Amino acid sequence: MEHRRREPAPGVFRLVLPLPFPGLNAVNAFLLAGDGGATLVDCGIRNPQPDGDHGWDEIKAALAAAESSAGAIERLVVTHTHIDHYGMAARFLEETGCELWMHREAHDEIELYRDPEGAKENLRELLSDHGASPAELDELTQFEDWRPFVAGVVEATHSCDGGETFTAGGREWAVVYTPGHARSHVCLWNARDALLISGDHLLPTITPHIDFE
């Protein structure tokens, strides 16, 4: 993908990262940049290919188009733990030593990457207790194995409940807890300039993907 500078607000850069999925070919990440260290919001997926890790190459190229680099990232905020937003988090921590901010519900959600069979069995028991029939259980607990698209399973260094604030690019950003698309979902809000980074909380053209839990 050819990356270019996209700056919807001063110091807020939209990074369009490619995805290898039919019907879902890109995800947005955001760079909050200014004096001092930068904050990255979401980080795309691990996209391994025989000739290298294209996921890491793409996000480095997107950052370069915004006149930044992975080494400038001091804080990574993951809006939720789906692979296209969380997939490269472990690589960023390994490469940069940055902070990782996620909602505390992320701890349970990433169990799907640690132990997909265990997560599937737990869901079967939960649905069975709620009256699902054996025939329904097989369909309702079908998981795709997303582990190849995750660079590693990494926990937050800063667990959020909502209401936390940080400063990046000369603005104060507030963490707003918005469960629905995922239990761990958060948005970022800057009241002064009325700027919202909404992750997947607002999806005008695809399913809102509201999980059972």
VENZI-V183344 format. One record per helix or strand. SS is the DSSP state (H for helix, E for strand). FROM is the first residue (numbers start at 0). LEN is the number of residues. Records with the same first field share a line. If there is no record, write none. Layout:
# VENZI-V183344
SS->FROM-LEN + FROM-LEN
This chain:
# VENZI-V183344
E->8-1 + 11-10 + 23-9 + 37-4 + 47-2 + 51-2 + 72-5 + 98-5 + 157-3 + 164-4 + 170-7 + 185-5 + 194-3
H->53-12 + 69-3 + 82-4 + 88-8 + 105-4 + 110-4 + 115-14 + 133-7 + 146-3
